[in-house]
Amino acid sequence: MSPYEESYLLIGAGCFGASTALHLKRIYPAAKVTLVDRTPFPCPTAAAHDLNKIVRAEYEDPLYLKLALEALKIWNCDPIFKPWFHRTGLVFASDAIRGDAVISNYESLIGHSPTMMLAPEDIKSRFGGIFRDADWTGVSKCTWSPQAGWADAEQALQSVIQAAVELGVKYISTTVSAVSFDKHGVCQGVQTHTGERLTADHTILCTGAYTAQLLADSAPQWKELQLDGRMVAAAACMGIFKVPKDQMPKFEEAPVIVFPESAYPGESIPAGPAGLVKCTHELSFTNKIYHKRSRQWISVPPRRKSQMTWSQDIPQGLKYEVMKVRDMIYGGWLENLEPVSYRMCWDAVTPNQDFIICEHPYSKSLYIAGGGSFHGWKFLPNIGQYVVKMLHGKLDEKEKKRWGWNRSNTGGACQMYNPVRDLKDIEMYDGSCTIAIKGTYISIL
Ligand SMILES: Cc1cc2nc3c(=O)[nH]c(=O)nc-3n(C[C@H](O)[C@H](O)[C@H](O)COP(=O)(O)OP(=O)(O)OC[C@H]3O[C@@H](n4cnc5c(N)ncnc54)[C@H](O)[C@@H]3O)c2cc1C
């Protein structure tokens, strides 16, 4: 059968699943494409479902800079994405981010760099003075990207899935309990929690932070099937703050800010028309459990939905850290920035933050697309094209190597560190002491 008529079962309608569904239907209009997630779309437990996310092309790694520039072009012109993108610019206030490497990547790729280095004094006096009271300790240089910004995440995700459905993608709202295999280990599709079987020629797991558990539940004795640390569920805590009406004018020129070097490594997306500011504490954490049937420790998102979505069901210590990020970035310049809600947002993190986009080497017809590693969302417009390429063996050698099942974990997308604390440790402290571990932050953008 040609790819034009084959059937594709995408499990997970977050960033990778939604983007792949759209591109599969665009490239192979006659293909039978089914997209599955737990709830009607967009599903609120997806990392891709959020108040907003950062969109930028500044990567020290040329592969991701090129990919992000491609995405940015679509954010700026495609009617599915454009209404949700706010080009506010972005400041990296950090000596650790190698702005010079980003600039030279730009120069070799497009001949010039829109990104530039600025001194903290310049940043303090620009943008209507929004960062005048920030804690600038230890920051001697900043990288300024005028073409970056942020996007309304929930609406953009909704828009992509809606467009895919209009092209003929079938959306099914159900929870998958296991992947099914024949006696030779060839993937046949999945089984849902109601016992229904969904079958297809190709089954693609776009299940993000839930992937390790799904594979462990599906075939606990099959060692080679397991992720074995290739993608680890990890979360970071975000807080939403309501801006009083009289303070809104202060945000008129505000860009996104990333402030990774401090006791409270953090970032903030400025208030849009809804008058809400998002602050994120970047020190991520796992939630490790012992999976008895497969005899392995894996990290999984917590069972309570309120610990995956916006709520108040968050350990006090995490709330405290998010408020510290608010104070560090906006200081006393903004008055009465009160918290409205918090969220532990769960993503699948790979050791070097490179994605995984490949066929499972031990199960024919089963594929993995994920490992967004706290920076995958901006690729919502184009990552699906690469998943489609992978499905038909068309990734180039470099992409295959970088996104493969077995690969070197040196280098990588962000070259930052993985989570080194666990939710259980955090639950034991209440914010009266700090457990920030220097050098273990992960860059979330
Ligand atoms: C705190 C935080 C901040 C971030 N900020 C940014 C940012 O500013 N910019 C950026 O570019 N990236 C950012 N990211 C990264 C980005 O959100 C993720 O990399 C991206 O969303 C991952 O996409 P995904 O499709 O792999 O997973 P998800 O978006 O999580 O989607 C997975 C989907 O699979 C579904 N699913 C799982 N298991 C099952 C099952 N058994 N049955 C049915 N459905 C199932 C889930 O319900 C979910 O909808 C951030 C991530 C976090 C956690």
The ligand as an SDF file (V2000), in Angstrom:
LIG
                    3D

 53 58  0  0  0  0  0  0  0  0999 V2000
    6.6730   24.2290   32.4840 C   0  0  0  0  0  0  0  0  0  0  0  0
    6.8890   24.0860   30.9910 C   0  0  0  0  0  0  0  0  0  0  0  0
    7.1040   25.2090   30.2280 C   0  0  0  0  0  0  0  0  0  0  0  0
    7.3750   25.0970   28.8630 C   0  0  0  0  0  0  0  0  0  0  0  0
    7.5700   26.2250   28.1440 N   0  0  0  0  0  0  0  0  0  0  0  0
    7.8490   26.1380   26.8310 C   0  0  0  0  0  0  0  0  0  0  0  0
    8.0280   27.3330   26.0680 C   0  0  0  0  0  0  0  0  0  0  0  0
    7.8690   28.4390   26.5900 O   0  0  0  0  0  0  0  0  0  0  0  0
    8.3510   27.1950   24.7470 N   0  0  0  0  0  0  0  0  0  0  0  0
    8.5100   25.9740   24.1600 C   0  0  0  0  0  0  0  0  0  0  0  0
    8.8470   25.9320   22.9750 O   0  0  0  0  0  0  0  0  0  0  0  0
    8.3030   24.8280   24.8580 N   0  0  0  0  0  0  0  0  0  0  0  0
    7.9650   24.8860   26.1640 C   0  0  0  0  0  0  0  0  0  0  0  0
    7.7240   23.7460   26.8860 N   0  0  0  0  0  0  0  0  0  0  0  0
    7.8490   22.4350   26.2260 C   0  0  0  0  0  0  0  0  0  0  0  0
    6.6030   21.9690   25.4950 C   0  0  0  0  0  0  0  0  0  0  0  0
    5.4250   22.3210   26.1940 O   0  0  0  0  0  0  0  0  0  0  0  0
    6.6680   20.4560   25.3420 C   0  0  0  0  0  0  0  0  0  0  0  0
    7.9640   20.0730   24.9090 O   0  0  0  0  0  0  0  0  0  0  0  0
    5.6660   19.9460   24.3230 C   0  0  0  0  0  0  0  0  0  0  0  0
    4.3780   20.3610   24.6620 O   0  0  0  0  0  0  0  0  0  0  0  0
    5.7360   18.4260   24.2750 C   0  0  0  0  0  0  0  0  0  0  0  0
    4.7840   17.9580   23.3570 O   0  0  0  0  0  0  0  0  0  0  0  0
    4.2880   16.4510   23.3900 P   0  0  0  0  0  0  0  0  0  0  0  0
    3.3510   16.3050   22.2720 O   0  0  0  0  0  0  0  0  0  0  0  0
    5.4600   15.5330   23.4810 O   0  0  0  0  0  0  0  0  0  0  0  0
    3.5480   16.2750   24.8040 O   0  0  0  0  0  0  0  0  0  0  0  0
    2.2200   16.9530   25.3580 P   0  0  0  0  0  0  0  0  0  0  0  0
    2.0510   18.3030   24.8050 O   0  0  0  0  0  0  0  0  0  0  0  0
    2.2640   16.8080   26.8360 O   0  0  0  0  0  0  0  0  0  0  0  0
    1.0610   16.0180   24.7980 O   0  0  0  0  0  0  0  0  0  0  0  0
    0.9650   14.6530   25.1450 C   0  0  0  0  0  0  0  0  0  0  0  0
   -0.4920   14.2470   25.0160 C   0  0  0  0  0  0  0  0  0  0  0  0
   -0.5830   12.8330   25.1060 O   0  0  0  0  0  0  0  0  0  0  0  0
   -1.7740   12.5140   25.7750 C   0  0  0  0  0  0  0  0  0  0  0  0
   -1.6910   11.1700   26.3260 N   0  0  0  0  0  0  0  0  0  0  0  0
   -0.6820   10.6780   27.0940 C   0  0  0  0  0  0  0  0  0  0  0  0
   -0.9410    9.4110   27.4490 N   0  0  0  0  0  0  0  0  0  0  0  0
   -2.1380    9.1050   26.8910 C   0  0  0  0  0  0  0  0  0  0  0  0
   -2.9400    7.9440   26.9280 C   0  0  0  0  0  0  0  0  0  0  0  0
   -2.5670    6.8370   27.5950 N   0  0  0  0  0  0  0  0  0  0  0  0
   -4.1240    7.9630   26.2630 N   0  0  0  0  0  0  0  0  0  0  0  0
   -4.5290    9.0580   25.5740 C   0  0  0  0  0  0  0  0  0  0  0  0
   -3.7850   10.1970   25.5170 N   0  0  0  0  0  0  0  0  0  0  0  0
   -2.6210   10.2060   26.1650 C   0  0  0  0  0  0  0  0  0  0  0  0
   -1.8520   13.5660   26.8790 C   0  0  0  0  0  0  0  0  0  0  0  0
   -3.1670   13.6830   27.3950 O   0  0  0  0  0  0  0  0  0  0  0  0
   -1.3690   14.8040   26.1360 C   0  0  0  0  0  0  0  0  0  0  0  0
   -2.4330   15.5420   25.6100 O   0  0  0  0  0  0  0  0  0  0  0  0
    7.4250   23.8250   28.2450 C   0  0  0  0  0  0  0  0  0  0  0  0
    7.1670   22.6800   29.0160 C   0  0  0  0  0  0  0  0  0  0  0  0
    6.8850   22.8090   30.3570 C   0  0  0  0  0  0  0  0  0  0  0  0
    6.6050   21.5550   31.1480 C   0  0  0  0  0  0  0  0  0  0  0  0
  1  2  1  0
  2  3  1  0
  2 52  2  0
  3  4  2  0
  4  5  1  0
  4 50  1  0
  5  6  2  0
  6  7  1  0
  6 13  1  0
  7  8  2  0
  7  9  1  0
  9 10  1  0
 10 11  2  0
 10 12  1  0
 12 13  2  0
 13 14  1  0
 14 15  1  0
 14 50  1  0
 15 16  1  0
 16 17  1  0
 16 18  1  0
 18 19  1  0
 18 20  1  0
 20 21  1  0
 20 22  1  0
 22 23  1  0
 23 24  1  0
 24 25  2  0
 24 26  1  0
 24 27  1  0
 27 28  1  0
 28 29  2  0
 28 30  1  0
 28 31  1  0
 31 32  1  0
 32 33  1  0
 33 34  1  0
 33 48  1  0
 34 35  1  0
 35 36  1  0
 35 46  1  0
 36 37  1  0
 36 45  1  0
 37 38  2  0
 38 39  1  0
 39 40  1  0
 39 45  2  0
 40 41  1  0
 40 42  2  0
 42 43  1  0
 43 44  2  0
 44 45  1  0
 46 47  1  0
 46 48  1  0
 48 49  1  0
 50 51  2  0
 51 52  1  0
 52 53  1  0
M  END
$$$$
